[in-house]
Amino acid sequence: GGLKLDAQDIKNIKAVGKRDDVLEVLGRSVAPGIYGHSHIKKALALQLLGGCEKNLDNGTHIRGDINVLMVGDPSTAKSQILRTAMKIAPLAISTTGRGSSGVGLTAAVTSDPESGDRRLEAGAMVLADRGVVCIDEFDKMSEADRVAIHEVMEQQTVTIAKAGIHASLNARCSVLAAANPVYGQYDKARRPQDNIGLPDSLLSRFDLLFVVLDQMDPANDRKIAGHVLRGHRYRRPGTDMRPEPLGGYEDDSDSDEDADDEGKDEVWQRPVRGRGDDSAAEEEAVLTQDFLKKYIFYAKRKLRPDLTEESREYISQRYADMRTAQTDRTLPVTARSLETIIRLSSAHAKARLSKDVERADCEAAMDVLGYALYHEEGVGTKRKAAEGE
């Protein structure tokens, strides 16, 4: 199964992979209907690409899937980002905190109504093996149900020992979760752990934790309003009310059939700007959804990049720096954070369609991780500048 790629698709994919700003392009294309959140979109692109899974000779399994948690104020487009990730991922299963139990996520033992035999039914995370599980309202899950996903998020298996059934099921999935803070709104005066209200054992299993704040800034609010209003524009009759690609194409094609044929090989979509639109200069072309799916499918399946000696040295140095720099105001940096840097670097190398993880990949990974940990931009590149001096 999966997507069918022809020679033209692969040629287009390789052309995009050679760009220096390939991660920015993928990030913009993940959710073009949502304004801002550029770091979260980049992280989402890296999550969809995934790191490199390793099965060592001694039987140890090191996961390659990246888990992301978004915690933040209401109406900051968290659920919307989850929905767009579901559309792009080849296999995605959606669930909500209140609507799912621990056994519903892992596996349940049921009895056959006719024979009375016990049987095992796979839950959402087992069904999403090699895919993405989106959990909305993560904070509303009960404590007992949340414990069930601890094993899945690190060991990537579901072990069952119930009613005479002993089984271990594969659940190699990425988790993308969204939650609201404990007090409804995020309280900056408190530590992140107090706001999030989830145990440290679970938080450390998330590679990236983004705090999404609803900040009042008149200039930014105007841009968001303009972006939202462009999405509510007139739709052409005969398009089944499908939203046109962010403002519609600039050239109107003569017939819908021709447009459908052309759309299959389209790589870029260009938004049309409104009159007096200040954000026109900032907006740049994004990839079409079909091409983005093909790009991620190709990069994820075909490439298994290896770390170079320079990138190993850089990662170990940055990990040591992060351990010494952690304070009460940041989330704890554990050995899992080291694996996070490796996974994000590998995913960035896949985005570049490279067979080696180079230092530039590690710097891009540190930018994303640094934003998640310290809310600072350009953590990886700042370090590079400091070393250059």
C-alpha positions as CSV (number, residue, x, y, z in Angstrom):
1,G,0.0,0.0,0.0
2,G,0.9,3.6,0.3
3,L,1.3,6.5,-2.2
4,K,2.4,5.9,-5.7
5,L,5.4,8.0,-6.9
6,D,6.3,8.4,-10.5
7,A,9.6,9.7,-12.0
8,Q,8.4,13.3,-12.1
9,D,7.4,13.2,-8.4
10,I,10.9,11.9,-7.4
11,K,12.5,14.6,-9.6
12,N,10.4,17.3,-7.9
13,I,11.1,15.8,-4.4
14,K,14.9,15.9,-5.0
15,A,14.7,19.5,-6.3
16,V,12.9,20.6,-3.1
17,G,15.3,18.6,-0.9
18,K,18.3,20.6,-2.3
19,R,16.9,23.9,-0.9
20,D,18.7,25.4,2.1
21,D,15.4,26.3,3.8
22,V,13.7,23.0,3.3
23,L,12.6,22.7,6.9
24,E,11.0,26.2,6.8
25,V,9.2,25.2,3.5
26,L,7.9,22.0,5.1
27,G,6.9,23.8,8.3
28,R,4.9,26.5,6.3
29,S,3.2,23.8,4.3
30,V,2.1,21.7,7.2
31,A,-0.7,24.0,8.3
32,P,-0.9,27.0,5.9
33,G,-4.4,27.9,7.2
34,I,-2.9,28.7,10.7
35,Y,-1.0,31.9,11.2
36,G,2.3,31.9,13.2
37,H,3.5,28.9,15.4
38,S,6.4,28.4,13.0
39,H,8.5,26.4,15.5
40,I,5.6,24.1,16.2
41,K,4.9,23.5,12.5
42,K,8.6,22.7,12.0
43,A,8.5,20.3,14.9
44,L,5.4,18.7,13.3
45,A,7.2,18.3,10.0
46,L,10.1,16.6,11.9
47,Q,7.7,14.4,13.8
48,L,6.1,13.2,10.5
49,L,9.5,12.4,9.1
50,G,10.6,10.6,12.3
51,G,14.1,9.7,13.5
52,C,15.9,6.4,12.9
53,E,14.7,3.4,14.9
54,K,17.5,1.1,16.1
55,N,17.3,-2.6,17.2
56,L,20.7,-3.5,18.7
57,D,22.2,-6.9,18.7
58,N,21.6,-7.4,22.4
59,G,17.9,-7.0,21.9
60,T,17.6,-3.3,22.9
61,H,15.1,-1.3,21.0
62,I,15.7,2.5,20.7
63,R,12.6,4.3,19.4
64,G,12.8,6.6,16.4
65,D,9.4,8.1,16.7
66,I,9.1,11.7,18.0
67,N,6.5,12.6,20.6
68,V,5.2,16.1,20.9
69,L,3.0,17.8,23.5
70,M,1.4,21.2,23.2
71,V,0.1,22.9,26.3
72,G,-1.4,26.3,26.2
73,D,-4.2,28.8,26.5
74,P,-7.6,28.2,24.9
75,S,-8.1,29.3,21.2
76,T,-4.4,29.0,20.2
77,A,-5.2,26.6,17.3
78,K,-3.9,23.5,19.2
79,S,-6.7,21.2,18.1
80,Q,-6.5,22.6,14.6
81,I,-2.8,21.7,14.3
82,L,-3.7,18.2,15.4
83,R,-6.3,17.9,12.6
84,T,-3.8,19.0,10.0
85,A,-1.3,16.5,11.2
86,M,-3.9,13.8,10.8
87,K,-4.6,14.8,7.2
88,I,-0.9,14.7,6.2
89,A,0.2,11.5,8.0
90,P,-0.3,8.3,6.0
91,L,-1.7,6.5,9.1
92,A,-3.2,8.6,11.9
93,I,-5.7,7.8,14.6
94,S,-7.5,10.5,16.6
95,T,-8.8,10.3,20.1
96,T,-9.7,12.6,23.0
97,G,-8.8,12.4,26.6
98,R,-12.4,12.0,27.9
99,G,-13.4,9.7,25.1
100,S,-10.7,7.1,25.6
101,S,-9.8,4.7,28.4
102,G,-6.5,3.0,29.0
103,V,-7.6,-0.3,27.5
104,G,-9.1,1.6,24.5
105,L,-5.7,3.1,23.8
106,T,-3.6,-0.1,24.4
107,A,-5.5,-3.5,24.2
108,A,-8.7,-5.0,25.7
109,V,-9.5,-8.6,26.5
110,T,-13.1,-9.4,25.5
111,S,-15.1,-12.6,25.4
112,D,-16.6,-14.0,22.3
113,P,-20.5,-13.9,22.6
114,E,-20.9,-17.3,20.8
115,S,-18.1,-19.5,22.0
116,G,-17.3,-17.7,25.2
117,D,-13.6,-17.8,24.4
118,R,-11.4,-14.8,25.4
119,R,-9.9,-12.8,22.7
120,L,-7.6,-9.8,22.4
121,E,-8.7,-6.6,20.7
122,A,-6.2,-4.0,19.7
123,G,-6.6,-0.4,20.9
124,A,-5.9,2.9,19.1
125,M,-2.1,2.9,19.7
126,V,-1.6,-0.7,18.4
127,L,-3.8,0.1,15.4
128,A,-1.6,3.1,14.7
129,D,1.6,1.1,14.5
130,R,4.0,3.0,12.3
131,G,1.7,6.0,12.3
132,V,0.6,8.9,14.5
133,V,-1.8,9.0,17.4
134,C,-3.4,12.4,18.1
135,I,-4.8,12.8,21.6
136,D,-6.7,16.0,22.2
137,E,-7.7,17.2,25.7
138,F,-4.8,15.1,27.1
139,D,-5.1,16.7,30.6
140,K,-8.7,15.4,30.9
141,M,-7.6,11.8,30.9
142,S,-7.9,10.0,34.3
143,E,-4.6,9.1,36.1
144,A,-5.2,5.3,35.8
145,D,-5.7,5.6,32.0
146,R,-2.7,7.8,31.5
147,V,-0.4,5.2,33.2
148,A,-1.3,2.7,30.4
149,I,0.5,4.8,27.7
150,H,3.8,5.1,29.6
151,E,5.1,1.8,28.2
152,V,3.9,2.6,24.7
153,M,5.7,5.9,24.6
154,E,9.2,4.6,25.4
155,Q,9.3,0.8,24.8
156,Q,6.7,1.0,22.0
157,T,5.0,-2.3,22.9
158,V,1.8,-3.2,24.7
159,T,2.2,-6.1,27.2
160,I,-0.9,-7.8,28.2
161,A,-1.3,-10.4,31.0
162,K,-5.0,-10.8,31.6
163,A,-7.4,-13.7,31.7
164,G,-4.9,-16.3,30.7
165,I,-3.7,-14.3,27.7
166,H,0.0,-13.2,27.7
167,A,1.0,-11.2,24.7
168,S,3.2,-8.4,23.6
169,L,1.9,-6.2,20.8
170,N,3.9,-3.7,18.7
171,A,2.8,0.0,19.1
172,R,5.5,1.9,17.2
173,C,3.7,5.2,16.9
174,S,4.4,8.9,17.5
175,V,2.2,10.6,20.0
176,L,0.9,14.2,19.3
177,A,-1.0,15.5,22.2
178,A,-2.7,18.8,23.2
179,A,-3.6,19.8,26.7
180,N,-4.9,22.9,28.6
181,P,-3.1,24.2,31.6
182,V,-4.3,23.3,35.1
183,Y,-5.7,26.8,35.8
184,G,-7.4,27.2,32.4
185,Q,-4.9,30.0,31.4
186,Y,-1.1,29.5,31.6
187,D,0.3,31.2,34.7
188,K,3.8,32.5,34.0
189,A,4.5,33.0,37.7
190,R,4.5,29.2,38.3
191,R,6.8,26.5,37.1
192,P,6.0,24.7,33.9
193,Q,5.3,21.4,35.8
194,D,2.7,23.1,38.0
195,N,0.9,24.6,35.0
196,I,0.9,21.4,33.0
197,G,-0.2,19.1,35.9
198,L,1.2,15.9,34.4
199,P,3.8,13.7,36.2
200,D,7.5,14.1,35.3
201,S,7.7,10.5,34.3
202,L,5.2,11.2,31.5
203,L,6.6,14.6,30.6
204,S,10.1,13.2,30.0
205,R,8.7,10.8,27.5
206,F,7.7,13.7,25.3
207,D,10.6,14.8,23.1
208,L,9.2,18.3,22.6
209,L,6.9,20.2,24.9
210,F,5.6,23.5,23.5
211,V,3.9,26.1,25.7
212,V,1.5,28.0,23.4
213,L,0.6,31.4,24.9
214,D,-2.1,33.8,23.8
215,Q,-0.2,37.0,23.9
216,M,-1.9,40.4,23.3
217,D,-0.1,42.3,20.5
218,P,-2.2,44.6,18.3
219,A,0.0,44.2,15.2
220,N,0.0,40.4,15.5
221,D,-3.7,40.3,16.2
222,R,-4.3,42.2,13.0
223,K,-2.3,39.7,11.0
224,I,-4.2,36.8,12.5
225,A,-7.5,38.5,11.7
226,G,-6.4,39.1,8.1
227,H,-5.2,35.5,7.8
228,V,-8.5,34.1,9.1
229,L,-10.7,36.4,7.0
230,R,-8.8,35.3,3.8
231,G,-10.0,31.8,4.6
232,H,-13.6,33.0,4.6
233,R,-13.6,34.4,1.2
234,Y,-16.0,33.6,-1.7
235,R,-15.7,30.1,-3.1
236,R,-16.2,29.5,-6.8
237,P,-19.3,27.6,-7.7
238,G,-18.8,24.0,-8.8
239,T,-15.9,23.3,-6.4
240,D,-18.1,21.4,-3.9
241,M,-17.4,24.2,-1.5
242,R,-13.8,22.9,-1.1
243,P,-11.6,25.6,0.5
244,E,-9.5,26.9,-2.4
245,P,-5.7,26.8,-1.7
246,L,-5.3,29.6,0.8
247,G,-7.0,32.4,-1.2
248,G,-7.2,30.6,-4.5
249,Y,-4.9,30.4,-7.4
250,E,-4.0,33.5,-9.3
251,D,-4.8,32.0,-12.7
252,D,-8.3,30.7,-13.3
253,S,-8.2,27.5,-15.3
254,D,-10.8,27.1,-18.1
255,S,-12.3,23.9,-17.0
256,D,-12.3,21.9,-13.7
257,E,-11.2,18.8,-15.4
258,D,-8.0,20.4,-16.7
259,A,-7.4,21.9,-13.2
260,D,-7.7,18.4,-11.7
261,D,-5.1,16.9,-14.1
262,E,-2.7,19.8,-13.5
263,G,-3.2,19.6,-9.7
264,K,-1.8,16.1,-9.5
265,D,1.7,17.2,-10.4
266,E,1.6,20.7,-8.8
267,V,4.4,21.3,-6.3
268,W,3.8,24.9,-5.2
269,Q,0.6,26.8,-4.4
270,R,0.7,30.6,-4.3
271,P,-1.8,32.5,-2.2
272,V,-3.6,35.5,-3.6
273,R,-3.3,38.6,-1.5
274,G,-6.0,41.0,-0.7
275,R,-5.7,44.7,-1.5
276,G,-3.6,46.6,1.0
277,D,-2.4,43.4,2.5
278,D,0.7,44.2,4.7
279,S,1.6,40.5,5.2
280,A,2.2,40.0,1.4
281,A,5.9,40.3,1.7
282,E,6.1,37.9,4.6
283,E,4.1,35.2,3.0
284,E,5.9,32.8,0.7
285,A,4.9,29.9,-1.4
286,V,3.9,26.6,0.3
287,L,3.8,23.1,-1.0
288,T,0.5,21.5,-2.1
289,Q,-0.9,19.0,0.4
290,D,-0.6,16.1,-2.2
291,F,3.1,16.9,-2.8
292,L,3.8,17.3,0.9
293,K,2.4,13.8,1.6
294,K,4.6,12.4,-1.2
295,Y,7.7,14.2,0.1
296,I,7.3,13.0,3.6
297,F,6.4,9.4,2.4
298,Y,9.6,9.3,0.3
299,A,11.9,10.9,2.9
300,K,10.7,8.7,5.7
301,R,10.8,5.4,3.8
302,K,13.9,5.7,1.7
303,L,16.5,7.3,4.1
304,R,18.2,6.1,7.2
305,P,20.9,8.8,7.9
306,D,24.0,8.0,10.1
307,L,25.7,10.4,12.5
308,T,29.0,11.8,11.4
309,E,31.9,12.2,13.9
310,E,31.5,16.0,14.0
311,S,27.8,15.8,14.7
312,R,28.4,13.2,17.6
313,E,30.9,15.6,19.2
314,Y,28.5,18.6,18.8
315,I,25.5,16.6,20.3
316,S,27.5,15.4,23.3
317,Q,28.8,19.0,24.0
318,R,25.3,20.5,23.7
319,Y,23.8,17.9,25.9
320,A,26.4,18.6,28.6
321,D,25.6,22.4,28.3
322,M,21.9,21.8,28.6
323,R,22.3,19.8,31.8
324,T,24.3,22.6,33.4
325,A,22.0,25.3,32.2
326,Q,18.7,23.8,33.5
327,T,16.9,25.8,36.2
328,D,13.5,25.6,38.1
329,R,12.0,27.6,35.3
330,T,12.7,25.0,32.6
331,L,11.7,21.4,32.2
332,P,14.2,18.8,33.5
333,V,16.8,17.8,31.0
334,T,17.3,14.0,31.2
335,A,19.1,11.3,29.2
336,R,16.0,11.1,27.0
337,S,16.7,14.7,25.9
338,L,20.0,13.4,24.4
339,E,18.1,10.9,22.4
340,T,15.7,13.7,21.4
341,I,18.5,15.7,19.8
342,I,19.6,12.6,17.9
343,R,16.1,11.9,16.7
344,L,15.4,15.5,15.6
345,S,18.8,15.7,13.8
346,S,18.1,12.5,11.9
347,A,14.7,13.8,10.9
348,H,16.2,17.0,9.7
349,A,18.8,15.0,7.6
350,K,15.8,13.1,6.1
351,A,14.2,16.4,5.2
352,R,17.4,17.3,3.3
353,L,17.3,13.8,1.7
354,S,20.8,13.3,3.1
355,K,22.4,10.0,4.1
356,D,24.5,11.6,6.8
357,V,23.5,13.7,9.9
358,E,25.8,16.7,9.7
359,R,26.4,19.5,12.1
360,A,23.9,21.8,10.3
361,D,21.1,19.2,11.1
362,C,22.1,19.2,14.8
363,E,22.0,23.0,14.9
364,A,18.5,23.0,13.3
365,A,17.4,20.3,15.9
366,M,18.8,22.4,18.7
367,D,16.9,25.5,17.5
368,V,13.6,23.5,17.7
369,L,14.5,21.9,21.1
370,G,15.8,25.2,22.5
371,Y,12.5,26.9,21.7
372,A,10.6,24.1,23.4
373,L,12.8,24.2,26.5
374,Y,13.7,27.9,26.9
375,H,11.4,29.8,24.6
376,E,14.4,31.3,22.9
377,E,14.8,31.5,19.1
378,G,18.0,30.4,17.3
379,V,19.6,28.4,20.2
380,G,21.6,26.2,17.8
381,T,22.8,29.1,15.5
382,K,23.7,31.4,18.4
383,R,26.1,28.8,19.6
384,K,27.6,28.6,16.2
385,A,28.1,32.4,16.1
386,A,29.7,32.3,19.5
387,E,32.2,29.6,18.4
388,G,33.0,31.6,15.3
389,E,34.1,34.5,17.3
